[in-house]
Amino acid sequence: MAESYTERGAAEAVAAWGGVAGEDLALRTYTSRLIGSDPGLVLHGGGNTSVKGTLTDLLGTPSEVLWVKGSGWDLATIEPAGFAPVDLPYVRRLRALPALSDEDMVDVLKTRTLSSTAPRPSIETLLHAFLPHRFVDHSHADAILALTNRADGEALVRRVLGPTVALVPYVKAGFDLAKLAADVFDAHPDCEGLVLLHHGLFTFGETAEESFRRHVELVQRAEAHLAEATPSMPAEARSGAAAPAGRVAGWVRGALTRGSSRAPVLAHRDDPALLGALRHARVDHWANTGPLTPDHVIRTKATPLLLRSDPHGPAEVVAAEIRAAVDDYVQRYEAYFEACAGADAQRYTRLDPSPRVVWWPGVGLFASGETAAQARIVADLACHTLLTKQRAAALGPYVGLSDQHLFDMEYWSLEQAKLGRSAPPVLGRRVALVTG
């Protein structure tokens, strides 16, 4: 669980950052780091936080602003410079619009950020702005998602978390979600948090401590329910797993490279808990039910590749089975793309159809990325996904989002716009030998 809020920690934050950023933003930074310290709440840039306050310009004119986490910053290490000051009265007026395109929303946030050196505001800025509270915290807490990602998720959340939260149906992040969440809050003005189905948790308060403590308390209630419902989960000894992983890793990487001149970097995980989960009777179901939150689909794709080959079998047989499995995955991905894109297929930039994550009972988990750092991030997300689905199994079958919802996130225009912005190094992911 996240580190505890302490008066000493808060005082140290104010001493470190208050002189330049002000007390509210210093405390906002402190509690954001507390949330970011817990991988069960956010991973690798996930989640966002904000505080509303006043910014005085060079002429001495004060303006109401929303300091919101900027894109590219991680809550675990964020500093005051990682929050973008957005013109709060203006962006709040956007709620009156009947619709707002993603591109127009991004343009507004860019032009209404009151500092040229600030990062790009979070894509969920409007949701923070439309809520009335000074401090707002948002995470993708595993325990909350374990409750919501079920057929009876809404009823279960109400039973476990009680009337202190209001529920928001799933809508892709952006203007529509911000309006819907604000409407739900207006209908439940006494709530202390919003649970966004298949997405995560928002809490709020008049102080950084109040919002943070509400967040922790709600997640702890969800954790307690999971702990009560979940039997002791068997782990599998790692003994003997490292050898087959070393034997087959090259074949996995080779299969993922087919049709491309650029081989990925692989990260491998085989801790006992993960190996135990891969032996679970429901692993086939989990492999076909999507990520915990749609934010992950950009890195992990909607589903992993589940291999069933004997890693100790004849080399040519195992390698051929891996290639066949990857080919089958690619065909299924292409069918998913065609079905979800429909008549608009030409306007999308097609992504690499190869799997990003490979589950292999007895061997472990492989994750691929363009760099070692990216592969590790994918591995972290994939491990949390599998272990959380296992923990939630005692509550009943896991239910993910539809293919269309996942496609809409994976091929979101704001993500598609990032493609092609930077060219990879010429020799990236290759071994270069220079002789005398």
N, C-alpha and C positions, 0 to 999 in steps of 0.2 A: 504494500500500500504506500501511498505518497508519504513523504516525510511530514512530520507534524508542524503545524503553525506554532511558533513560539514568539513571545514578546522580544526575546533577545534577537532572534533572527530578523524580526520586523525592524527592530531598532538598527541593526547592522545594515539592513538594506537602505533605510532612510539616510544613515550616515554616509553610505557609499554613493548613492545616486540622488538623494534628495536635493542637494545643493544645486545641481544642474537641471534635473528633471522635475523636481517638486515631489512632495511627499506621496501624493496619490499614485503617480506613475512609478515611483520607487517601490511602493507596496504592491502595485500591480505586477511589477517585474518579479518581486519576491514570491508571490503566490503562484505566478505562472511557472516559475522554476520548480516549485513544489509539485505541481501537477506534472510537469515534464519529467520529473525524476522517477516516475512510476511507469514502467512499460505496460502495465495493465490498464493504464488510462490513455496514453498516447505513445505512438512510435514514430520516430524519424520524420519530424516536421508536422505530425498530425495535431489536430485540435487548434483552438484559437481562443484568445482572451481579449478583454477590452476594459477601458475605463473612460468615463465621460468627465470632462472638466473644462477649464478655460485656458486659452493660449493668448498671450499678449504680444502684439506685433511691435515692430521697431518704432511706430508712432504712438505706442502706448494704448492702442485700441484692443480691448479684449474680445475674443471670439469663442463661442461654444464649440468644442471639438470632441470627437471620439478618437481616442488613441486605441488603435486596434492592431493586433499582431500582423506583421508584414510577411508577405510571401518570401520563402527562403530562410526564414528564421526558425529555430527549433526551441520549443518551450523550455527544454532542459537547460539551455545555455543562453536564453534571450537576455538582452540588455535593453535599457530604455530606448536606444537608437533603433531597436527592432520593431517599435510600434509606430504606425503611420498616423499623423494627426489629420483627421478628415473633418471637413466642414459639416458639423452635425445638423444645424437647422435645415440646410439645403437637402442633405440626403434623406432626412426624415420626411420631407415633403414628397419624395418620390413614392411613398406609400399610396398616395392618391391616384397614381397612374394605373390604368387598367392592365397595362403590360409594359415590359421593358426587356429588350433583347439583351443577351449576354454581352455582346460587343458594346452596346450603348452603356450598359451598367459598368463595364470595365473602364470605358472612356470617362464616364462621370466620376468614378472613384479616383482616376488618375488626375483629372483636372481639378478636382475638389480636395486634393491632398495639399495641405498648407505648408509643405516643405519640399524643396527640390531634391533634398538628399534622402528623403524617407523611402523605405521600401514600398513595393506595390501592396496596397491593402488586401487583406484576406478576401477571398471570394464570398465569405459569409459576413462581410461587413454590414450589409443592410439588415441582417437579422439582429446583430448587436445593436444597431442604431434604432431599430423600431421598438426595442424593449425599453422601458422607462428607467431601469435601474442604472446606478452609477457603475457598478462592477458586474461583468458577465463572464462566465467561464464555460468553455465547451470542450468536451473530450469524447473519445470513442471507446469508453470503458468496456473492457471485455465482458465483465459481469453483467452490465446493462444489456449489451447486445445478446448475451446468452439468454436473457429473458424475452427480448423483443422478437428475435428471429425464430419464431414458431407460429404455428397456425393459430394458437390461442395467446399470442404474445401480448395483445392489448389487455386481456382479462388478467393474465399473470402479472403484468406490471402493476395494474391497479391493486391486485391482492397483496403483492409483496411490498410495494412502495407507498401505497395508501393515497389519501386525497391531497397530499402535499405536492404532487406532481400532476401536470396535465399532459395528455398524449397528443402528438402531432403525427398524422399519417405520413407515409414516405412520399417525399417529393424531392427531385434532384436539387442540390444546392444552387442558390441564386435568388433572383427576385421573387419568383413564385413561392419558394419555401419561406423566405423572409416575411412575405405578406401573410401566408397561412399561419406561421408560428405566432406572429403578432396578433392575429385574429383569435387564435386559441388562447393566448395569454389574456386578451381582453375579456374573453368569456370566463376565465378563471383567474381574476386579478389577485387572489390571495395565495396562489400557488408559489412554491419556492423553487420550482424547476420545471423544465419541459423535457419529456422523453420523446425523442424523434425516432420512430420505429425504423429499424434497420439502419440507423445512422449514429445515434449517440445521445449524450446528455448535455443539457444547458442548465446552469444554475445562475442565480443572480442575488445581489444584495446591495445595501448602501455602503458597505465597507468591503475591502478585499478579504478580510478574515471571514465575514459573514457568508459571502458567496463561496469561498473555498471550503468552509466547514460544511455548508449544505451539500456541496458536491461530494465530499468525502463520506458524509453520513449516508447519502443515498446509495453510493457505490458499496459501502459496507453492508447495507441491508441486502442488496442483491448478492453480494459475496456470501453472506450468512445463509441465505436461502439455498444457494448452490451447494455450500458445504454440507448443509443438512440433508439435501436430496442426493448428493453424489457419494457413492460408496468409494472405498479406497481403490484407487486406480492402479492396476498392475503395471510395473515397469519391466522392461526386458533388459537383461544384462547386455552390456556392450561387447562382451567377449566374443571375438570372432567377427564382429561387424565391420571393423576397420579394414580388415584384409579384403573382403569382397568390394568395399567401397573403393579402395585403391585400385582394385583390379578392373572395375567397370567404369570408373569415372571418365576415362578417355573415350570409351565407346559412347557414353551419354553425350559428351561434348561433341564428338564427331557427328552423332545423329542430329544434334541441334544445329549443326553448321551446314548441313546438306542444303544445297540451293543458295548458299550465301558464301561470300568470300571472307567474311569476318566471323571468326569463332567467338563464342561468348566466354566469359570467365565464370567458373562455377564455385559456389560455396557449398559445403557439405555439413550436415548436422546428423548426429547419431546418438544423442544423449538417451539414457534409459527410458525416460518418460515418453519421448518421441517414438522410440522403437516400440514401446508398449502400445501406444495409440495406433500405430500403423498395423498392429495385429488385431485391432478391434473388429468385431463382426460388422460394424456399420461403416467401415472405412470407405467402401464403395459408394455408399450414400453420401458421405461427407465430401467425397471427391467431385460430386456432381451438383452441389448445392450452393456454390458461389462463396464469395468472401464474407467476412463479418460485417464490413461496412463498404459501401461502393467506392470510397476513396482508395481502397487497396487495389482495385481492379487495374488501375493505371500501371502498377508495378508488377502484379502477380498474374494478370489475366483472370478471367472469371473462374477457371477451374485448373487444377493441376493435372499432370499426366500420372496415372497410377499404373505402375509396372508390376507384373506378377512373375517375371522370369526367375529361374533359379540362378543366382549370381555365381554359383560354383560349377555351372554347366560348361560344356565345351565352348571355347572362346568364339568360334565362328557362329555357333547357334545363338548364344546370348547376344552377341553384337547384332545379328540379323533380327532377332526379336525386338531389340531396342529400336532399330531403324524402322521396323514395321509399325511399332507402337507410335512412334513420332509421326510417321506418315499418316496413320489413322487419325491422330490428334489434329494434324494440319487439315485434313479433309473435313473433319467435324467443325473446325474453326471457320473454314471457308463457308460451310453451310450456314453456320451461325451468322456470319457477316451478311451473306446474301439475304437471309430471312429477315434480319433486323433492319438492314439498310433499305431493302425494298427498291423502289423506283429511284431513290436518291443515292444509290451506290456510287455514282460518278463524282459526287461532291465531297466524298471522304477520301482522305489519304489512308490507304490500307496499311495496317500495322503488320509486323512480322507474325505469321500465324503459328510459329513454333511455341511450345510450352515454355513458361518461365519457371515453373516449379515441377519437380518430379518427386512423387512419393513412391518408395520402394520398401515394402515390408522385409525386414531382416537386414536391410542395407542402410536405410535412413532417408534423408531428404536432400535433394539437390536443388539449388536455386541458381539461375543464370542472370547475368547482367553484363553491361558493356565494360564495367570496371569491377575490380574486387570489392570496392566500397558499395557499389550498387547491388552486387550479388549478395553481400551480407545483409543489406536492407531487405531485399526480397526474402531471404532466408528467415529473418526475424519475423516479418509479417506472416509468412507461411507457417512457421512454428506456432505462433500465437493463434492462428486460425484453427489449426488442427487440434491443439490442446484445449482450446475453448469449446470447440464442437464436442470433444470428448467429455468435458466437464458438464456440458448441457444435456448430454445424452440421457441422463437419468430423468430429465423433465419431459422427455418425449422427442419425436423426430424434429431435427433441425429443418427450418424452412428458409431458404434464401430468397433473394429478389429474382424476378423474372429475367429471362435472357434480354428482353427489350430494355428493361431498366439498366441492366449492366452494360449493354451496348451503348445506351445513351450517355453513360458516364465515360466509358472507355473511348468513345469517339466524340466526346464533348468538344464543341468548337474552340473552347478556351484551351483545351489540351492539344487539339490538332494544330492550333496556331504556333505551338512551340516546336513542331517538327521542322527540321531543316534549318533551324536558327544557327546552329553551330556544326561545323564539320569536324568529325573525329580525327585524331592524329593519324597520319598516313600509316604508321606501323603499329597503331593501337591494337592490342590483343594478339600481337605476333612476336615471335622470337627473332631477333636480329643478331646475326653473327658477323663480326667485323674482324678480318684477319690482317696480319701485318703486311 
